[in-house]
């Protein structure tokens, strides 16, 4: 790898006067994330990833679990961020561990050529996309670097919650009972969650469900909800403006603050009672109790970040125990509103 003199670049960025600054924060999975930056455009990605509020001028003095201070206008090929807050985990690039260990992963670890630095590059690249030392990180100002920083924060949050397992699933509180819906991409998880939320049930998440093995509860992970072309409940269709529909058709996937679609209550942790595996579509919805096995453990699709903070064997034990303590069903979906009405009566 060509020498980049990372230490000199970090020193130059840290000593350069910082231009105008904006900040915003959000609470996700019961952890506060705050971002301050000289780049206002970064906050659109902060909203997309976490649902953060629009930025305000100035730095934030609010206590945070993760505080990311970002400088992008240094004039070179790299920006810099410093991670602070109550988060005491080492800033060592561990969030990329699975991506770098997979043969077809997006990233790979490369020789930093300088003591004390951990460098991660896009696979096949010769220069770092991220270079970590102590609580500082240099990041390449290439491609969609803003989204890259938000994905780092997302993986960092999963790593920080070492008491939780996160699933690719939607999560609801239905009649006081925590229910997660598990299925493949395009299988109806978000559509079902939004259809139930439109009827007043508590939306915990439309895409990522956080489960605490020690307490048996689901924690809120409510990001902006994603809407794709296809069937939707009547409440969502009424809320979407023609320009929103046009964006969804053109882009294929658009995120919205759920409160702009219809009013929803603030979420809070609820005990997990039901796990529902989505198994395709039918003329009318049909829910059936099943005895889970190895296939269902695999279908739960725990996000790889959940294995960063616990041994693999421990997580498999947690998943097996989870399936043993919850009621497990398979569901064939009908129309969105018909399915929501059916689930409302059967589960609640």
Residue pairs with C-beta under 8 A, 6 or more apart in sequence:
1 110
1 111
1 112
1 113
1 119
1 126
1 127
1 128
2 126
2 127
3 113
4 113
4 127
4 128
5 114
6 112
6 114
6 117
6 119
6 128
6 131
6 133
6 138
7 114
7 117
7 133
9 76
9 78
9 138
10 80
10 133
10 136
10 138
12 74
12 76
13 71
13 74
13 76
13 78
13 79
13 80
13 138
14 80
14 136
16 71
16 74
16 75
18 38
18 71
19 38
19 73
20 38
20 57
21 36
21 37
21 38
21 57
21 58
21 59
22 36
22 37
22 38
22 40
22 43
22 55
22 56
22 57
22 58
23 34
23 35
23 36
23 37
23 55
23 56
23 58
23 59
23 60
24 34
24 35
24 43
24 46
24 52
24 53
24 54
24 55
24 56
24 60
25 32
25 33
25 34
25 35
25 52
25 53
25 60
25 62
25 64
26 32
26 33
26 46
26 50
26 51
26 52
26 53
27 33
28 50
28 51
28 157
28 220
28 221
28 222
28 223
29 157
29 161
29 164
29 210
29 219
29 220
29 221
30 161
30 219
30 220
30 269
31 65
31 66
31 157
31 160
31 161
32 62
32 63
32 64
32 65
32 66
32 85
33 50
33 52
33 64
33 65
33 66
33 68
33 153
33 157
34 60
34 62
34 64
34 66
34 67
34 68
34 85
35 42
35 43
35 46
35 52
35 68
35 70
35 153
36 59
36 60
36 67
36 68
36 69
36 70
37 43
37 68
37 69
37 70
37 71
37 72
38 70
38 71
38 72
38 73
39 70
39 72
39 73
39 146
40 55
41 146
42 70
42 72
42 146
42 149
43 52
43 54
43 55
44 146
45 146
45 147
45 149
45 150
46 52
46 55
46 150
47 53
47 54
47 224
47 255
47 257
48 147
48 150
48 224
48 255
49 147
49 150
49 151
49 153
49 154
49 223
50 150
50 153
50 154
50 223
51 222
51 223
51 224
51 257
59 69
60 67
63 85
63 86
64 85
64 86
65 85
65 86
65 87
65 160
66 83
66 85
66 86
66 87
66 153
66 156
66 157
66 160
67 83
67 84
67 85
68 81
68 82
68 83
68 149
68 153
69 81
69 82
69 84
70 79
70 80
70 81
70 149
71 79
71 80
71 81
72 79
72 141
72 145
74 80
76 141
77 140
77 141
77 142
78 131
78 138
78 139
78 140
78 141
79 138
79 139
79 141
79 145
80 136
80 137
80 138
80 139
81 136
81 137
81 139
81 149
82 135
82 136
82 137
83 91
83 135
83 137
83 156
84 135
87 156
87 160
89 156
89 159
89 160
91 132
91 134
91 135
91 136
91 137
92 118
92 132
93 109
93 118
93 119
93 120
93 130
93 132
94 159
94 308
95 152
95 155
95 156
95 159
95 305
95 308
96 107
96 109
96 120
96 130
96 155
97 308
98 105
98 304
98 305
98 307
98 308
99 105
99 106
99 107
100 107
100 108
100 109
100 120
105 123
106 122
106 123
107 120
107 121
107 122
107 123
107 129
108 120
108 121
108 122
108 123
108 124
109 118
109 119
109 120
109 121
110 119
110 120
110 121
110 125
110 126
110 128
111 119
112 118
112 119
112 128
112 131
116 133
116 134
117 131
117 132
117 133
118 131
118 132
118 133
119 128
119 130
119 131
119 132
120 128
120 129
120 130
120 131
120 132
121 127
121 128
121 129
122 129
127 140
128 138
128 140
129 139
129 140
129 142
129 148
130 137
130 138
130 139
130 140
130 148
130 152
131 137
131 138
131 139
139 145
139 148
139 149
154 305
155 305
155 308
158 164
158 166
158 303
158 305
158 306
158 308
158 309
159 305
159 308
159 309
161 210
161 309
162 309
162 310
163 212
163 213
163 214
164 210
164 211
164 212
164 213
164 219
164 306
165 210
165 211
165 213
165 302
165 306
165 315
165 318
165 319
165 322
166 208
166 209
166 210
166 211
166 221
166 302
166 303
166 305
166 306
167 180
167 182
167 208
167 209
167 210
167 211
167 300
167 301
167 302
167 303
168 182
168 207
168 208
168 301
168 303
169 180
169 181
169 182
169 183
169 189
169 205
169 207
169 208
169 209
169 300
169 301
170 180
170 181
170 189
170 190
170 192
170 193
170 205
170 206
170 207
170 209
171 178
171 179
171 180
171 181
171 193
171 204
171 205
171 209
171 210
171 218
171 221
172 178
172 179
172 180
172 181
172 193
172 196
172 197
172 201
172 202
172 203
172 204
173 179
173 201
173 202
173 204
173 218
173 267
173 270
174 196
174 201
174 202
174 274
174 343
174 344
174 347
174 348
175 201
175 344
175 347
175 348
176 270
177 270
177 271
177 273
177 274
177 347
177 348
178 204
178 217
178 218
178 270
178 271
178 272
178 273
178 274
179 272
179 273
179 274
179 275
179 276
179 347
180 209
180 211
180 218
180 272
180 274
180 275
180 276
181 188
181 189
181 192
181 193
181 276
181 278
181 331
182 189
182 275
182 276
182 277
182 278
182 299
182 300
182 301
183 189
183 277
183 278
183 279
184 278
186 228
187 278
187 280
188 278
188 281
188 333
188 339
189 206
189 207
189 278
190 206
190 207
190 225
190 226
190 227
190 228
191 230
191 231
191 232
191 233
191 336
192 278
192 333
192 336
192 339
192 340
192 343
193 203
193 205
193 206
193 225
194 203
194 206
194 225
194 227
194 232
194 233
194 235
194 236
194 258
194 261
194 336
195 233
195 235
195 236
195 336
195 337
195 339
195 340
196 203
196 340
196 343
196 344
197 203
197 258
197 262
197 264
198 233
198 234
198 235
198 236
198 261
198 262
198 340
199 340
199 341
199 344
200 265
201 344
201 348
202 264
202 265
202 267
202 268
202 270
203 222
203 225
203 258
203 264
203 267
204 218
204 219
204 220
204 221
204 222
204 267
204 270
205 220
205 221
205 222
205 223
206 222
206 223
206 225
206 226
206 258
207 223
207 226
208 221
208 223
208 303
209 218
209 221
210 218
210 219
210 220
210 221
211 217
211 218
211 219
211 272
211 322
212 218
212 219
212 269
213 318
213 321
213 322
215 269
215 271
216 271
216 272
216 325
217 269
217 270
217 271
217 272
218 269
218 270
218 271
218 272
219 269
220 267
220 268
220 269
222 258
222 267
223 255
224 255
224 256
224 257
224 258
225 255
225 256
225 257
225 258
225 261
226 253
226 254
226 255
227 236
227 240
227 248
227 253
227 254
227 255
227 256
228 248
228 252
228 253
229 248
229 249
229 252
231 335
231 336
232 240
232 336
233 336
233 337
233 340
234 337
235 261
235 262
236 261
236 262
239 260
239 261
239 262
240 248
240 261
244 254
244 256
247 254
248 254
258 264
272 322
272 326
273 326
273 327
274 326
274 327
274 328
274 329
274 347
275 292
275 296
275 300
275 322
275 323
275 326
275 327
275 328
275 329
276 287
276 328
276 329
276 330
276 331
277 290
277 296
277 299
277 328
277 329
277 330
277 331
278 330
278 331
278 333
279 330
279 331
279 332
280 332
280 333
281 332
281 333
281 334
282 332
282 333
282 334
283 334
284 334
284 338
284 342
285 331
285 332
285 333
285 334
285 338
285 339
285 342
285 343
286 331
286 332
287 329
287 330
287 331
287 342
287 343
287 346
288 329
288 330
288 331
289 327
289 328
289 329
290 296
290 328
290 329
290 330
291 328
292 323
292 324
292 328
296 323
296 328
297 316
297 319
297 320
297 323
300 319
300 322
300 323
302 315
302 319
306 315
307 315
310 318
331 339
331 343
333 339
334 342
